Amino acid sequence: MKRTLAVLLLLVAGCGARPAPPRPAFPPTLGWDSWNLYGCAVTEAEVEHQADALISSGLAAAGYRTVIVDDCWFAPDRTRDGSLTANPTTFPHGIAALADRLHAEGLTLGIYESPGDRTCAQQSGAYPGSTGSAGHEAQDARTFAAWGVDYLKYDWCGPGVPAEMQRAAFRRMRDALVATGRPVTYAINPNSGVAGSVPGATGTWAGIADAVRVTNDVVPTWRTGAPATEDQGIADVLDRVPPAPGTVRDLDMLVAGLPGVTDEQGRTQIARWAALGSPLVLTADVSGLSPDLLAALKDAARR
């Protein structure tokens, strides 16, 4: 952790006034993310199954084309030269091969990393190793570009620090992605896992990322009744929607279709997230979605 803070202090000191090159404007992402369904048990085969379900259900044709492999996709340790590699057991063909398959089917690939020494799963002890991007931003961005990655979920998992230190870390990866020349949608989650924080809900993140999380994690329930600094239900988020000037406001992933959420509640989340301009990223088993939820998702994609 000391190394993480030292890296961030250096970033603040060196975040000088040189502006980043203009970034392309990306619309809110529509797709699927592995975390709520699989967590650290995610595998290549399961990701491919969900990708196939996006196509067979008609969701891909409606616009749900981004398949995001969340935390725990990587080998626990970097290679001798500091490179990231896929976990050889769970992703035996590697990330580039997965990207090739998705691209051939008209889909895009998203991947997960963190600006600290460790990802959130590593920070919590749910996954071994220390493979965060701190100090490896340029190297990791080049790796992602070479693999054909189209979307990066960059998730803060460190200690509570001043907002400008966080912005410096997020700018570092932003600039590294731009330098590769590959258009990559850049979605950030400030303060994830930091007690007493509301990610992205204060200050401005304009120009730093394409989408910024402005809520704490949304869990599969209608209402938790918890303060904004803790896990939220669908209704909790709708009670207090923070602004996000200059960027796409990310209200967190859809929990529609997960146990604990009725179809009516799921349809409400889909419709309201769409009306508020949030990304629409499924986390349930796409092959098990009800006809009502599929219809709601396709309707929301026309926003």
RAWO-V867572 format. One record per residue. N is the residue number from 1. RES is the residue in one letter. SS is DSSP state (alpha for helix, beta for strand, coil for the rest). D_CENTER is the distance of its C-alpha to the mean C-alpha in Angstrom with 1 decimal. Layout:
BEGIN
n=N res=RES ss=SS d_center=D_CENTER
n=N res=RES ss=SS d_center=D_CENTER
END
This chain:
BEGIN
n=1 res=M ss=coil d_center=22.3
n=2 res=K ss=alpha d_center=25.2
n=3 res=R ss=alpha d_center=24.0
n=4 res=T ss=alpha d_center=20.5
n=5 res=L ss=alpha d_center=22.5
n=6 res=A ss=alpha d_center=24.9
n=7 res=V ss=alpha d_center=22.3
n=8 res=L ss=alpha d_center=20.9
n=9 res=L ss=alpha d_center=24.5
n=10 res=L ss=alpha d_center=25.2
n=11 res=L ss=alpha d_center=22.3
n=12 res=V ss=alpha d_center=23.7
n=13 res=A ss=alpha d_center=27.2
n=14 res=G ss=coil d_center=26.2
n=15 res=C ss=coil d_center=24.0
n=16 res=G ss=coil d_center=27.2
n=17 res=A ss=coil d_center=27.6
n=18 res=R ss=coil d_center=26.9
n=19 res=P ss=coil d_center=24.4
n=20 res=A ss=coil d_center=21.7
n=21 res=P ss=coil d_center=22.6
n=22 res=P ss=coil d_center=21.6
n=23 res=R ss=coil d_center=18.2
n=24 res=P ss=coil d_center=18.2
n=25 res=A ss=coil d_center=17.3
n=26 res=F ss=coil d_center=14.5
n=27 res=P ss=coil d_center=14.8
n=28 res=P ss=coil d_center=12.2
n=29 res=T ss=coil d_center=10.1
n=30 res=L ss=beta d_center=11.8
n=31 res=G ss=beta d_center=10.9
n=32 res=W ss=beta d_center=10.2
n=33 res=D ss=beta d_center=7.8
n=34 res=S ss=coil d_center=10.0
n=35 res=W ss=alpha d_center=9.5
n=36 res=N ss=alpha d_center=12.0
n=37 res=L ss=alpha d_center=14.4
n=38 res=Y ss=alpha d_center=14.7
n=39 res=G ss=alpha d_center=13.1
n=40 res=C ss=alpha d_center=14.7
n=41 res=A ss=alpha d_center=17.1
n=42 res=V ss=coil d_center=15.0
n=43 res=T ss=coil d_center=17.2
n=44 res=E ss=alpha d_center=17.7
n=45 res=A ss=alpha d_center=20.1
n=46 res=E ss=alpha d_center=18.0
n=47 res=V ss=alpha d_center=15.2
n=48 res=E ss=alpha d_center=18.2
n=49 res=H ss=alpha d_center=19.6
n=50 res=Q ss=alpha d_center=16.8
n=51 res=A ss=alpha d_center=16.8
n=52 res=D ss=alpha d_center=20.5
n=53 res=A ss=alpha d_center=20.3
n=54 res=L ss=alpha d_center=18.2
n=55 res=I ss=alpha d_center=21.2
n=56 res=S ss=alpha d_center=24.0
n=57 res=S ss=coil d_center=23.0
n=58 res=G ss=coil d_center=23.0
n=59 res=L ss=alpha d_center=19.5
n=60 res=A ss=alpha d_center=18.7
n=61 res=A ss=alpha d_center=21.9
n=62 res=A ss=alpha d_center=20.8
n=63 res=G ss=coil d_center=17.7
n=64 res=Y ss=coil d_center=14.9
n=65 res=R ss=coil d_center=14.5
n=66 res=T ss=beta d_center=10.9
n=67 res=V ss=beta d_center=10.5
n=68 res=I ss=beta d_center=7.3
n=69 res=V ss=beta d_center=8.7
n=70 res=D ss=coil d_center=7.0
n=71 res=D ss=coil d_center=9.2
n=72 res=C ss=coil d_center=12.9
n=73 res=W ss=coil d_center=13.3
n=74 res=F ss=beta d_center=15.4
n=75 res=A ss=coil d_center=19.0
n=76 res=P ss=coil d_center=19.6
n=77 res=D ss=coil d_center=21.4
n=78 res=R ss=coil d_center=21.3
n=79 res=T ss=coil d_center=24.3
n=80 res=R ss=coil d_center=27.4
n=81 res=D ss=coil d_center=26.3
n=82 res=G ss=coil d_center=23.0
n=83 res=S ss=coil d_center=20.9
n=84 res=L ss=coil d_center=17.9
n=85 res=T ss=coil d_center=18.8
n=86 res=A ss=beta d_center=17.6
n=87 res=N ss=coil d_center=19.1
n=88 res=P ss=coil d_center=22.3
n=89 res=T ss=coil d_center=22.9
n=90 res=T ss=coil d_center=19.8
n=91 res=F ss=coil d_center=19.0
n=92 res=P ss=coil d_center=22.6
n=93 res=H ss=coil d_center=22.4
n=94 res=G ss=alpha d_center=19.6
n=95 res=I ss=alpha d_center=16.5
n=96 res=A ss=alpha d_center=18.7
n=97 res=A ss=alpha d_center=20.6
n=98 res=L ss=alpha d_center=17.7
n=99 res=A ss=alpha d_center=16.6
n=100 res=D ss=alpha d_center=20.3
n=101 res=R ss=alpha d_center=20.6
n=102 res=L ss=alpha d_center=17.8
n=103 res=H ss=alpha d_center=19.1
n=104 res=A ss=alpha d_center=22.6
n=105 res=E ss=coil d_center=21.6
n=106 res=G ss=coil d_center=20.2
n=107 res=L ss=coil d_center=16.5
n=108 res=T ss=beta d_center=13.7
n=109 res=L ss=beta d_center=11.5
n=110 res=G ss=beta d_center=7.9
n=111 res=I ss=beta d_center=7.5
n=112 res=Y ss=beta d_center=6.2
n=113 res=E ss=beta d_center=8.5
n=114 res=S ss=coil d_center=9.9
n=115 res=P ss=coil d_center=12.7
n=116 res=G ss=coil d_center=15.2
n=117 res=D ss=coil d_center=17.6
n=118 res=R ss=coil d_center=15.6
n=119 res=T ss=coil d_center=12.2
n=120 res=C ss=alpha d_center=11.9
n=121 res=A ss=alpha d_center=13.7
n=122 res=Q ss=alpha d_center=16.2
n=123 res=Q ss=alpha d_center=16.8
n=124 res=S ss=alpha d_center=17.6
n=125 res=G ss=coil d_center=19.8
n=126 res=A ss=coil d_center=18.0
n=127 res=Y ss=coil d_center=17.7
n=128 res=P ss=coil d_center=20.2
n=129 res=G ss=coil d_center=20.2
n=130 res=S ss=coil d_center=18.9
n=131 res=T ss=coil d_center=16.6
n=132 res=G ss=coil d_center=14.4
n=133 res=S ss=coil d_center=14.7
n=134 res=A ss=coil d_center=17.2
n=135 res=G ss=coil d_center=20.2
n=136 res=H ss=coil d_center=18.7
n=137 res=E ss=alpha d_center=16.6
n=138 res=A ss=alpha d_center=18.9
n=139 res=Q ss=alpha d_center=19.5
n=140 res=D ss=alpha d_center=15.9
n=141 res=A ss=alpha d_center=15.3
n=142 res=R ss=alpha d_center=18.6
n=143 res=T ss=alpha d_center=17.6
n=144 res=F ss=alpha d_center=14.5
n=145 res=A ss=alpha d_center=16.7
n=146 res=A ss=alpha d_center=19.5
n=147 res=W ss=alpha d_center=17.6
n=148 res=G ss=coil d_center=16.7
n=149 res=V ss=coil d_center=12.9
n=150 res=D ss=coil d_center=11.9
n=151 res=Y ss=beta d_center=8.2
n=152 res=L ss=beta d_center=6.5
n=153 res=K ss=beta d_center=3.2
n=154 res=Y ss=beta d_center=6.1
n=155 res=D ss=beta d_center=6.9
n=156 res=W ss=coil d_center=10.6
n=157 res=C ss=coil d_center=12.7
n=158 res=G ss=coil d_center=16.1
n=159 res=P ss=coil d_center=19.1
n=160 res=G ss=coil d_center=19.7
n=161 res=V ss=coil d_center=20.8
n=162 res=P ss=coil d_center=21.9
n=163 res=A ss=alpha d_center=19.4
n=164 res=E ss=alpha d_center=20.9
n=165 res=M ss=alpha d_center=20.1
n=166 res=Q ss=alpha d_center=16.4
n=167 res=R ss=alpha d_center=16.7
n=168 res=A ss=alpha d_center=18.6
n=169 res=A ss=alpha d_center=16.0
n=170 res=F ss=alpha d_center=13.3
n=171 res=R ss=alpha d_center=16.2
n=172 res=R ss=alpha d_center=17.1
n=173 res=M ss=alpha d_center=14.0
n=174 res=R ss=alpha d_center=14.2
n=175 res=D ss=alpha d_center=17.9
n=176 res=A ss=alpha d_center=17.4
n=177 res=L ss=alpha d_center=15.3
n=178 res=V ss=alpha d_center=17.9
n=179 res=A ss=alpha d_center=20.6
n=180 res=T ss=alpha d_center=19.8
n=181 res=G ss=coil d_center=20.7
n=182 res=R ss=coil d_center=18.1
n=183 res=P ss=coil d_center=16.1
n=184 res=V ss=coil d_center=12.4
n=185 res=T ss=beta d_center=10.0
n=186 res=Y ss=beta d_center=8.5
n=187 res=A ss=beta d_center=5.8
n=188 res=I ss=beta d_center=6.7
n=189 res=N ss=beta d_center=7.4
n=190 res=P ss=coil d_center=11.2
n=191 res=N ss=coil d_center=13.3
n=192 res=S ss=coil d_center=11.2
n=193 res=G ss=coil d_center=14.1
n=194 res=V ss=coil d_center=16.7
n=195 res=A ss=coil d_center=19.5
n=196 res=G ss=coil d_center=20.8
n=197 res=S ss=coil d_center=18.0
n=198 res=V ss=coil d_center=16.3
n=199 res=P ss=coil d_center=13.0
n=200 res=G ss=coil d_center=13.6
n=201 res=A ss=coil d_center=16.6
n=202 res=T ss=coil d_center=19.3
n=203 res=G ss=coil d_center=20.3
n=204 res=T ss=coil d_center=19.0
n=205 res=W ss=coil d_center=15.9
n=206 res=A ss=coil d_center=17.5
n=207 res=G ss=coil d_center=17.5
n=208 res=I ss=coil d_center=14.9
n=209 res=A ss=coil d_center=11.7
n=210 res=D ss=coil d_center=11.3
n=211 res=A ss=beta d_center=9.3
n=212 res=V ss=beta d_center=9.5
n=213 res=R ss=beta d_center=9.0
n=214 res=V ss=coil d_center=12.7
n=215 res=T ss=coil d_center=13.1
n=216 res=N ss=coil d_center=13.1
n=217 res=D ss=coil d_center=11.7
n=218 res=V ss=beta d_center=13.2
n=219 res=V ss=coil d_center=15.4
n=220 res=P ss=coil d_center=17.5
n=221 res=T ss=coil d_center=20.5
n=222 res=W ss=coil d_center=22.1
n=223 res=R ss=coil d_center=22.8
n=224 res=T ss=coil d_center=22.7
n=225 res=G ss=coil d_center=24.9
n=226 res=A ss=coil d_center=23.1
n=227 res=P ss=coil d_center=22.8
n=228 res=A ss=coil d_center=19.7
n=229 res=T ss=coil d_center=19.0
n=230 res=E ss=coil d_center=18.6
n=231 res=D ss=coil d_center=16.7
n=232 res=Q ss=beta d_center=17.3
n=233 res=G ss=coil d_center=18.6
n=234 res=I ss=alpha d_center=18.4
n=235 res=A ss=alpha d_center=21.6
n=236 res=D ss=alpha d_center=20.8
n=237 res=V ss=alpha d_center=18.0
n=238 res=L ss=alpha d_center=20.5
n=239 res=D ss=alpha d_center=23.2
n=240 res=R ss=coil d_center=21.6
n=241 res=V ss=coil d_center=19.1
n=242 res=P ss=coil d_center=18.6
n=243 res=P ss=coil d_center=18.9
n=244 res=A ss=coil d_center=16.6
n=245 res=P ss=coil d_center=19.2
n=246 res=G ss=coil d_center=18.5
n=247 res=T ss=coil d_center=14.9
n=248 res=V ss=beta d_center=13.0
n=249 res=R ss=beta d_center=12.8
n=250 res=D ss=beta d_center=9.7
n=251 res=L ss=coil d_center=11.4
n=252 res=D ss=coil d_center=8.7
n=253 res=M ss=coil d_center=8.7
n=254 res=L ss=coil d_center=12.2
n=255 res=V ss=coil d_center=14.5
n=256 res=A ss=coil d_center=17.2
n=257 res=G ss=coil d_center=19.0
n=258 res=L ss=coil d_center=18.3
n=259 res=P ss=coil d_center=21.5
n=260 res=G ss=coil d_center=22.4
n=261 res=V ss=coil d_center=21.6
n=262 res=T ss=coil d_center=24.5
n=263 res=D ss=alpha d_center=24.3
n=264 res=E ss=alpha d_center=25.6
n=265 res=Q ss=alpha d_center=22.9
n=266 res=G ss=alpha d_center=20.2
n=267 res=R ss=alpha d_center=21.9
n=268 res=T ss=alpha d_center=22.1
n=269 res=Q ss=alpha d_center=18.3
n=270 res=I ss=alpha d_center=17.7
n=271 res=A ss=alpha d_center=20.5
n=272 res=R ss=alpha d_center=19.8
n=273 res=W ss=alpha d_center=16.0
n=274 res=A ss=alpha d_center=17.4
n=275 res=A ss=alpha d_center=20.3
n=276 res=L ss=coil d_center=18.3
n=277 res=G ss=coil d_center=16.2
n=278 res=S ss=coil d_center=12.8
n=279 res=P ss=coil d_center=10.3
n=280 res=L ss=beta d_center=11.5
n=281 res=V ss=beta d_center=9.2
n=282 res=L ss=beta d_center=11.6
n=283 res=T ss=coil d_center=11.4
n=284 res=A ss=coil d_center=15.2
n=285 res=D ss=coil d_center=17.6
n=286 res=V ss=alpha d_center=18.0
n=287 res=S ss=alpha d_center=21.5
n=288 res=G ss=alpha d_center=22.6
n=289 res=L ss=coil d_center=21.7
n=290 res=S ss=coil d_center=24.8
n=291 res=P ss=alpha d_center=26.5
n=292 res=D ss=alpha d_center=26.0
n=293 res=L ss=alpha d_center=22.2
n=294 res=L ss=alpha d_center=22.2
n=295 res=A ss=alpha d_center=24.5
n=296 res=A ss=alpha d_center=22.4
n=297 res=L ss=alpha d_center=19.3
n=298 res=K ss=alpha d_center=21.5
n=299 res=D ss=alpha d_center=23.2
n=300 res=A ss=alpha d_center=20.1
n=301 res=A ss=coil d_center=19.0
n=302 res=R ss=coil d_center=22.4
n=303 res=R ss=coil d_center=21.5
END
